[in-house]
Amino acid sequence: MSYLTNATDRQSELGPDAADRYLSPADVCFLIPGMTEGRLKMARFNGTGPEYLRPTPRTIVYSERRVRAWLEASARQSTAEAA
């Protein structure tokens, strides 16, 4: 059972007013088709990825709400639009 599944189970136990879920880089990659941990790491380095939290020097977590907002902000109508 993945962390994402466990987090979903815990979220449903806490109810709709529960705090935002936090995702590992692997969970973010599972959420976004085609995203790899390497690409996510490079986006962090370049400052072009979703906002992240670093509670310890070796731990990176993402707010699911912020990841979804970042993904939605990337919507385009045409390939001619500036990125």
ChimeraX attribute file (.defattr): number of C-alpha atoms within 10 A of each C-alpha:
attribute: neighborCount
match mode: 1-to-1
recipient: residues
	/A:1	5
	/A:2	9
	/A:3	13
	/A:4	18
	/A:5	11
	/A:6	11
	/A:7	14
	/A:8	13
	/A:9	11
	/A:10	13
	/A:11	16
	/A:12	12
	/A:13	10
	/A:14	11
	/A:15	9
	/A:16	9
	/A:17	8
	/A:18	11
	/A:19	9
	/A:20	13
	/A:21	15
	/A:22	21
	/A:23	21
	/A:24	18
	/A:25	20
	/A:26	16
	/A:27	18
	/A:28	23
	/A:29	17
	/A:30	14
	/A:31	15
	/A:32	12
	/A:33	8
	/A:34	8
	/A:35	14
	/A:36	15
	/A:37	15
	/A:38	11
	/A:39	13
	/A:40	18
	/A:41	14
	/A:42	13
	/A:43	13
	/A:44	14
	/A:45	10
	/A:46	9
	/A:47	10
	/A:48	11
	/A:49	16
	/A:50	18
	/A:51	14
	/A:52	18
	/A:53	11
	/A:54	10
	/A:55	9
	/A:56	8
	/A:57	6
	/A:58	6
	/A:59	10
	/A:60	15
	/A:61	19
	/A:62	20
	/A:63	18
	/A:64	19
	/A:65	13
	/A:66	15
	/A:67	20
	/A:68	14
	/A:69	13
	/A:70	15
	/A:71	13
	/A:72	10
	/A:73	9
	/A:74	8
	/A:75	9
	/A:76	11
	/A:77	6
	/A:78	7
	/A:79	7
	/A:80	7
	/A:81	7
	/A:82	6
	/A:83	7
